[in-house]
Amino acid sequence: MDSQSLLAPAAVLILWSLIILLWLVVTRFAGFAKAGVKLSDAERGARYADVESQMPANVNWVSHNWTHLMEQPTLFYAVVVVLVLADGASALTVALAWGYTGLRIVHSLWQCLVNVVLVRVVLFTMMTLCLFGLALAAVSQTLF
């Protein structure tokens, strides 16, 4: 199997992350307006955390999801690069990569729209198992 096929799920997840970033900007500015927060009045060095408690829950859900997309997926991108460089594409690794990406997108939608934590935990566990499988494949491909 062509190692390049592993890059498509990573590229899709990058695009999805940018979509979440746009969603975050739209919801934050709407939240600021609703809460009466004016950026022109913000103190120097102010951060979103300073006004997070004033924002509606759904605004924070999108913000938290953006943060999550900058955390664990960094391992996903790294393992994809290792597998591509080590010519480690197989039907299994490509399926695991698409599984991770698909579950990550479902997790994002769930967190941003519904945010029942138990469901998020199940989705997170499933995608983490995909990532673990990819990591094992990368170790196997590079050490043996």
Secondary structure, 3 states (H helix, E strand, C coil): CCHHHHHHHHHHHHHHHHHHHHHHHHHHHHHHHHHCCCHHHCCCCCCHHHCHHHCCHHHHHHHHHHHHHCCCHHHHHHHHHHHHHCCCCCHHHHHHHHHHHHHHHHHHHHHHHCCCHHHHHHHHHHHHHHHHHHHHHHHHHHHC
